Amino acid sequence: MANIYDGAFRTILNDCRKLIIPVINEIFGKHIQGRKKSVFFPTNIF
């Protein structure tokens, strides 16, 4: 079951980077505006 959520979150990070800040705000009840550039580094080890 966790793989479904991992895949969805990975898709958001890779394909919809502008949506990650609103998702984090919604999940944690924060109000981050995300005006700065975000850089994502993959941490998966294959």
mmCIF file of the N, C-alpha and C atoms, coordinates in Angstrom:
data_MODEL
# 
_entry.id   MODEL 
# 
loop_
_atom_site.group_PDB 
_atom_site.id 
_atom_site.type_symbol 
_atom_site.label_atom_id 
_atom_site.label_alt_id 
_atom_site.label_comp_id 
_atom_site.label_asym_id 
_atom_site.label_entity_id 
_atom_site.label_seq_id 
_atom_site.pdbx_PDB_ins_code 
_atom_site.Cartn_x 
_atom_site.Cartn_y 
_atom_site.Cartn_z 
_atom_site.occupancy 
_atom_site.B_iso_or_equiv 
_atom_site.pdbx_formal_charge 
_atom_site.auth_seq_id 
_atom_site.auth_comp_id 
_atom_site.auth_asym_id 
_atom_site.auth_atom_id 
_atom_site.pdbx_PDB_model_num 
ATOM 1   N N  . MET A 1 1  ? 0.824  -1.191 0.000   1.00 0.00 ? 1  MET A N  1 
ATOM 2   C CA . MET A 1 1  ? 0.000  0.000  0.000   1.00 0.00 ? 1  MET A CA 1 
ATOM 3   C C  . MET A 1 1  ? 0.868  1.254  0.000   1.00 0.00 ? 1  MET A C  1 
ATOM 4   N N  . ALA A 1 2  ? 1.973  1.231  0.701   1.00 0.00 ? 2  ALA A N  1 
ATOM 5   C CA . ALA A 1 2  ? 2.847  2.398  0.756   1.00 0.00 ? 2  ALA A CA 1 
ATOM 6   C C  . ALA A 1 2  ? 3.445  2.702  -0.609  1.00 0.00 ? 2  ALA A C  1 
ATOM 7   N N  . ASN A 1 3  ? 3.630  1.680  -1.445  1.00 0.00 ? 3  ASN A N  1 
ATOM 8   C CA . ASN A 1 3  ? 4.203  1.906  -2.778  1.00 0.00 ? 3  ASN A CA 1 
ATOM 9   C C  . ASN A 1 3  ? 3.318  2.803  -3.638  1.00 0.00 ? 3  ASN A C  1 
ATOM 10  N N  . ILE A 1 4  ? 2.012  2.727  -3.445  1.00 0.00 ? 4  ILE A N  1 
ATOM 11  C CA . ILE A 1 4  ? 1.092  3.575  -4.202  1.00 0.00 ? 4  ILE A CA 1 
ATOM 12  C C  . ILE A 1 4  ? 1.343  5.042  -3.851  1.00 0.00 ? 4  ILE A C  1 
ATOM 13  N N  . TYR A 1 5  ? 1.454  5.333  -2.564  1.00 0.00 ? 5  TYR A N  1 
ATOM 14  C CA . TYR A 1 5  ? 1.685  6.706  -2.132  1.00 0.00 ? 5  TYR A CA 1 
ATOM 15  C C  . TYR A 1 5  ? 3.083  7.179  -2.506  1.00 0.00 ? 5  TYR A C  1 
ATOM 16  N N  . ASP A 1 6  ? 4.058  6.301  -2.412  1.00 0.00 ? 6  ASP A N  1 
ATOM 17  C CA . ASP A 1 6  ? 5.417  6.662  -2.824  1.00 0.00 ? 6  ASP A CA 1 
ATOM 18  C C  . ASP A 1 6  ? 5.465  7.027  -4.295  1.00 0.00 ? 6  ASP A C  1 
ATOM 19  N N  . GLY A 1 7  ? 4.795  6.247  -5.117  1.00 0.00 ? 7  GLY A N  1 
ATOM 20  C CA . GLY A 1 7  ? 4.765  6.511  -6.552  1.00 0.00 ? 7  GLY A CA 1 
ATOM 21  C C  . GLY A 1 7  ? 4.057  7.819  -6.875  1.00 0.00 ? 7  GLY A C  1 
ATOM 22  N N  . ALA A 1 8  ? 2.955  8.086  -6.186  1.00 0.00 ? 8  ALA A N  1 
ATOM 23  C CA . ALA A 1 8  ? 2.219  9.332  -6.416  1.00 0.00 ? 8  ALA A CA 1 
ATOM 24  C C  . ALA A 1 8  ? 3.055  10.536 -6.003  1.00 0.00 ? 8  ALA A C  1 
ATOM 25  N N  . PHE A 1 9  ? 3.706  10.449 -4.858  1.00 0.00 ? 9  PHE A N  1 
ATOM 26  C CA . PHE A 1 9  ? 4.539  11.558 -4.388  1.00 0.00 ? 9  PHE A CA 1 
ATOM 27  C C  . PHE A 1 9  ? 5.732  11.766 -5.319  1.00 0.00 ? 9  PHE A C  1 
ATOM 28  N N  . ARG A 1 10 ? 6.328  10.682 -5.789  1.00 0.00 ? 10 ARG A N  1 
ATOM 29  C CA . ARG A 1 10 ? 7.457  10.773 -6.721  1.00 0.00 ? 10 ARG A CA 1 
ATOM 30  C C  . ARG A 1 10 ? 7.017  11.429 -8.030  1.00 0.00 ? 10 ARG A C  1 
ATOM 31  N N  . THR A 1 11 ? 5.822  11.093 -8.501  1.00 0.00 ? 11 THR A N  1 
ATOM 32  C CA . THR A 1 11 ? 5.292  11.698 -9.720  1.00 0.00 ? 11 THR A CA 1 
ATOM 33  C C  . THR A 1 11 ? 5.099  13.195 -9.532  1.00 0.00 ? 11 THR A C  1 
ATOM 34  N N  . ILE A 1 12 ? 4.563  13.595 -8.394  1.00 0.00 ? 12 ILE A N  1 
ATOM 35  C CA . ILE A 1 12 ? 4.388  15.023 -8.117  1.00 0.00 ? 12 ILE A CA 1 
ATOM 36  C C  . ILE A 1 12 ? 5.738  15.725 -8.115  1.00 0.00 ? 12 ILE A C  1 
ATOM 37  N N  . LEU A 1 13 ? 6.729  15.121 -7.470  1.00 0.00 ? 13 LEU A N  1 
ATOM 38  C CA . LEU A 1 13 ? 8.050  15.749 -7.422  1.00 0.00 ? 13 LEU A CA 1 
ATOM 39  C C  . LEU A 1 13 ? 8.690  15.866 -8.792  1.00 0.00 ? 13 LEU A C  1 
ATOM 40  N N  . ASN A 1 14 ? 8.537  14.847 -9.612  1.00 0.00 ? 14 ASN A N  1 
ATOM 41  C CA . ASN A 1 14 ? 9.205  14.837 -10.915 1.00 0.00 ? 14 ASN A CA 1 
ATOM 42  C C  . ASN A 1 14 ? 8.446  15.602 -11.993 1.00 0.00 ? 14 ASN A C  1 
ATOM 43  N N  . ASP A 1 15 ? 7.131  15.488 -12.013 1.00 0.00 ? 15 ASP A N  1 
ATOM 44  C CA . ASP A 1 15 ? 6.355  16.037 -13.122 1.00 0.00 ? 15 ASP A CA 1 
ATOM 45  C C  . ASP A 1 15 ? 5.615  17.323 -12.793 1.00 0.00 ? 15 ASP A C  1 
ATOM 46  N N  . CYS A 1 16 ? 5.301  17.538 -11.549 1.00 0.00 ? 16 CYS A N  1 
ATOM 47  C CA . CYS A 1 16 ? 4.474  18.688 -11.154 1.00 0.00 ? 16 CYS A CA 1 
ATOM 48  C C  . CYS A 1 16 ? 5.132  19.442 -10.013 1.00 0.00 ? 16 CYS A C  1 
ATOM 49  N N  . ARG A 1 17 ? 6.312  19.919 -10.217 1.00 0.00 ? 17 ARG A N  1 
ATOM 50  C CA . ARG A 1 17 ? 7.081  20.542 -9.136  1.00 0.00 ? 17 ARG A CA 1 
ATOM 51  C C  . ARG A 1 17 ? 6.395  21.748 -8.509  1.00 0.00 ? 17 ARG A C  1 
ATOM 52  N N  . LYS A 1 18 ? 5.592  22.456 -9.281  1.00 0.00 ? 18 LYS A N  1 
ATOM 53  C CA . LYS A 1 18 ? 4.901  23.629 -8.738  1.00 0.00 ? 18 LYS A CA 1 
ATOM 54  C C  . LYS A 1 18 ? 3.804  23.237 -7.753  1.00 0.00 ? 18 LYS A C  1 
ATOM 55  N N  . LEU A 1 19 ? 3.378  21.975 -7.769  1.00 0.00 ? 19 LEU A N  1 
ATOM 56  C CA . LEU A 1 19 ? 2.311  21.525 -6.881  1.00 0.00 ? 19 LEU A CA 1 
ATOM 57  C C  . LEU A 1 19 ? 2.818  21.020 -5.540  1.00 0.00 ? 19 LEU A C  1 
ATOM 58  N N  . ILE A 1 20 ? 4.116  20.811 -5.392  1.00 0.00 ? 20 ILE A N  1 
ATOM 59  C CA . ILE A 1 20 ? 4.610  20.201 -4.151  1.00 0.00 ? 20 ILE A CA 1 
ATOM 60  C C  . ILE A 1 20 ? 4.417  21.114 -2.942  1.00 0.00 ? 20 ILE A C  1 
ATOM 61  N N  . ILE A 1 21 ? 4.595  22.422 -3.106  1.00 0.00 ? 21 ILE A N  1 
ATOM 62  C CA . ILE A 1 21 ? 4.404  23.342 -1.981  1.00 0.00 ? 21 ILE A CA 1 
ATOM 63  C C  . ILE A 1 21 ? 2.941  23.361 -1.532  1.00 0.00 ? 21 ILE A C  1 
ATOM 64  N N  . PRO A 1 22 ? 1.966  23.470 -2.439  1.00 0.00 ? 22 PRO A N  1 
ATOM 65  C CA . PRO A 1 22 ? 0.569  23.388 -1.988  1.00 0.00 ? 22 PRO A CA 1 
ATOM 66  C C  . PRO A 1 22 ? 0.217  22.052 -1.328  1.00 0.00 ? 22 PRO A C  1 
ATOM 67  N N  . VAL A 1 23 ? 0.801  20.954 -1.811  1.00 0.00 ? 23 VAL A N  1 
ATOM 68  C CA . VAL A 1 23 ? 0.537  19.651 -1.198  1.00 0.00 ? 23 VAL A CA 1 
ATOM 69  C C  . VAL A 1 23 ? 1.083  19.615 0.225   1.00 0.00 ? 23 VAL A C  1 
ATOM 70  N N  . ILE A 1 24 ? 2.294  20.085 0.420   1.00 0.00 ? 24 ILE A N  1 
ATOM 71  C CA . ILE A 1 24 ? 2.889  20.121 1.766   1.00 0.00 ? 24 ILE A CA 1 
ATOM 72  C C  . ILE A 1 24 ? 2.079  21.031 2.681   1.00 0.00 ? 24 ILE A C  1 
ATOM 73  N N  . ASN A 1 25 ? 1.659  22.181 2.164   1.00 0.00 ? 25 ASN A N  1 
ATOM 74  C CA . ASN A 1 25 ? 0.816  23.081 2.958   1.00 0.00 ? 25 ASN A CA 1 
ATOM 75  C C  . ASN A 1 25 ? -0.462 22.392 3.402   1.00 0.00 ? 25 ASN A C  1 
ATOM 76  N N  . GLU A 1 26 ? -1.092 21.667 2.509   1.00 0.00 ? 26 GLU A N  1 
ATOM 77  C CA . GLU A 1 26 ? -2.347 20.999 2.833   1.00 0.00 ? 26 GLU A CA 1 
ATOM 78  C C  . GLU A 1 26 ? -2.149 19.870 3.839   1.00 0.00 ? 26 GLU A C  1 
ATOM 79  N N  . ILE A 1 27 ? -1.100 19.081 3.650   1.00 0.00 ? 27 ILE A N  1 
ATOM 80  C CA . ILE A 1 27 ? -0.862 17.942 4.539   1.00 0.00 ? 27 ILE A CA 1 
ATOM 81  C C  . ILE A 1 27 ? -0.524 18.395 5.954   1.00 0.00 ? 27 ILE A C  1 
ATOM 82  N N  . PHE A 1 28 ? 0.345  19.398 6.076   1.00 0.00 ? 28 PHE A N  1 
ATOM 83  C CA . PHE A 1 28 ? 0.842  19.798 7.385   1.00 0.00 ? 28 PHE A CA 1 
ATOM 84  C C  . PHE A 1 28 ? 0.179  21.058 7.938   1.00 0.00 ? 28 PHE A C  1 
ATOM 85  N N  . GLY A 1 29 ? -0.780 21.630 7.218   1.00 0.00 ? 29 GLY A N  1 
ATOM 86  C CA . GLY A 1 29 ? -1.472 22.815 7.712   1.00 0.00 ? 29 GLY A CA 1 
ATOM 87  C C  . GLY A 1 29 ? -0.582 24.045 7.764   1.00 0.00 ? 29 GLY A C  1 
ATOM 88  N N  . LYS A 1 30 ? 0.361  24.145 6.860   1.00 0.00 ? 30 LYS A N  1 
ATOM 89  C CA . LYS A 1 30 ? 1.285  25.282 6.812   1.00 0.00 ? 30 LYS A CA 1 
ATOM 90  C C  . LYS A 1 30 ? 0.819  26.289 5.774   1.00 0.00 ? 30 LYS A C  1 
ATOM 91  N N  . HIS A 1 31 ? 1.498  27.423 5.714   1.00 0.00 ? 31 HIS A N  1 
ATOM 92  C CA . HIS A 1 31 ? 1.180  28.453 4.721   1.00 0.00 ? 31 HIS A CA 1 
ATOM 93  C C  . HIS A 1 31 ? 2.466  28.944 4.075   1.00 0.00 ? 31 HIS A C  1 
ATOM 94  N N  . ILE A 1 32 ? 3.250  28.016 3.566   1.00 0.00 ? 32 ILE A N  1 
ATOM 95  C CA . ILE A 1 32 ? 4.493  28.348 2.875   1.00 0.00 ? 32 ILE A CA 1 
ATOM 96  C C  . ILE A 1 32 ? 4.119  28.884 1.502   1.00 0.00 ? 32 ILE A C  1 
ATOM 97  N N  . GLN A 1 33 ? 4.787  29.971 1.074   1.00 0.00 ? 33 GLN A N  1 
ATOM 98  C CA . GLN A 1 33 ? 4.428  30.574 -0.198  1.00 0.00 ? 33 GLN A CA 1 
ATOM 99  C C  . GLN A 1 33 ? 5.252  30.033 -1.352  1.00 0.00 ? 33 GLN A C  1 
ATOM 100 N N  . GLY A 1 34 ? 6.446  29.561 -1.106  1.00 0.00 ? 34 GLY A N  1 
ATOM 101 C CA . GLY A 1 34 ? 7.245  28.933 -2.145  1.00 0.00 ? 34 GLY A CA 1 
ATOM 102 C C  . GLY A 1 34 ? 7.715  29.870 -3.230  1.00 0.00 ? 34 GLY A C  1 
ATOM 103 N N  . ARG A 1 35 ? 8.165  31.042 -2.843  1.00 0.00 ? 35 ARG A N  1 
ATOM 104 C CA . ARG A 1 35 ? 8.645  32.019 -3.831  1.00 0.00 ? 35 ARG A CA 1 
ATOM 105 C C  . ARG A 1 35 ? 10.058 31.726 -4.321  1.00 0.00 ? 35 ARG A C  1 
ATOM 106 N N  . LYS A 1 36 ? 10.796 30.960 -3.549  1.00 0.00 ? 36 LYS A N  1 
ATOM 107 C CA . LYS A 1 36 ? 12.171 30.650 -3.932  1.00 0.00 ? 36 LYS A CA 1 
ATOM 108 C C  . LYS A 1 36 ? 12.214 29.389 -4.778  1.00 0.00 ? 36 LYS A C  1 
ATOM 109 N N  . LYS A 1 37 ? 13.295 29.219 -5.493  1.00 0.00 ? 37 LYS A N  1 
ATOM 110 C CA . LYS A 1 37 ? 13.475 28.055 -6.343  1.00 0.00 ? 37 LYS A CA 1 
ATOM 111 C C  . LYS A 1 37 ? 13.715 26.813 -5.487  1.00 0.00 ? 37 LYS A C  1 
ATOM 112 N N  . SER A 1 38 ? 13.034 25.731 -5.819  1.00 0.00 ? 38 SER A N  1 
ATOM 113 C CA . SER A 1 38 ? 13.208 24.469 -5.117  1.00 0.00 ? 38 SER A CA 1 
ATOM 114 C C  . SER A 1 38 ? 14.040 23.540 -5.983  1.00 0.00 ? 38 SER A C  1 
ATOM 115 N N  . VAL A 1 39 ? 15.002 22.876 -5.347  1.00 0.00 ? 39 VAL A N  1 
ATOM 116 C CA . VAL A 1 39 ? 15.843 21.916 -6.047  1.00 0.00 ? 39 VAL A CA 1 
ATOM 117 C C  . VAL A 1 39 ? 15.635 20.567 -5.391  1.00 0.00 ? 39 VAL A C  1 
ATOM 118 N N  . PHE A 1 40 ? 15.282 19.561 -6.184  1.00 0.00 ? 40 PHE A N  1 
ATOM 119 C CA . PHE A 1 40 ? 15.027 18.234 -5.674  1.00 0.00 ? 40 PHE A CA 1 
ATOM 120 C C  . PHE A 1 40 ? 16.160 17.311 -6.093  1.00 0.00 ? 40 PHE A C  1 
ATOM 121 N N  . PHE A 1 41 ? 16.642 16.539 -5.144  1.00 0.00 ? 41 PHE A N  1 
ATOM 122 C CA . PHE A 1 41 ? 17.708 15.578 -5.416  1.00 0.00 ? 41 PHE A CA 1 
ATOM 123 C C  . PHE A 1 41 ? 17.162 14.188 -5.136  1.00 0.00 ? 41 PHE A C  1 
ATOM 124 N N  . PRO A 1 42 ? 17.204 13.307 -6.130  1.00 0.00 ? 42 PRO A N  1 
ATOM 125 C CA . PRO A 1 42 ? 16.708 11.949 -5.902  1.00 0.00 ? 42 PRO A CA 1 
ATOM 126 C C  . PRO A 1 42 ? 17.590 11.210 -4.892  1.00 0.00 ? 42 PRO A C  1 
ATOM 127 N N  . THR A 1 43 ? 16.962 10.465 -4.024  1.00 0.00 ? 43 THR A N  1 
ATOM 128 C CA . THR A 1 43 ? 17.702 9.712  -3.020  1.00 0.00 ? 43 THR A CA 1 
ATOM 129 C C  . THR A 1 43 ? 17.464 8.217  -3.146  1.00 0.00 ? 43 THR A C  1 
ATOM 130 N N  . ASN A 1 44 ? 16.856 7.804  -4.240  1.00 0.00 ? 44 ASN A N  1 
ATOM 131 C CA . ASN A 1 44 ? 16.608 6.372  -4.430  1.00 0.00 ? 44 ASN A CA 1 
ATOM 132 C C  . ASN A 1 44 ? 17.883 5.660  -4.788  1.00 0.00 ? 44 ASN A C  1 
ATOM 133 N N  . ILE A 1 45 ? 18.045 4.493  -4.236  1.00 0.00 ? 45 ILE A N  1 
ATOM 134 C CA . ILE A 1 45 ? 19.210 3.651  -4.555  1.00 0.00 ? 45 ILE A CA 1 
ATOM 135 C C  . ILE A 1 45 ? 18.679 2.410  -5.253  1.00 0.00 ? 45 ILE A C  1 
ATOM 136 N N  . PHE A 1 46 ? 19.107 2.205  -6.489  1.00 0.00 ? 46 PHE A N  1 
ATOM 137 C CA . PHE A 1 46 ? 18.637 1.054  -7.236  1.00 0.00 ? 46 PHE A CA 1 
ATOM 138 C C  . PHE A 1 46 ? 19.731 0.007  -7.303  1.00 0.00 ? 46 PHE A C  1 
# 
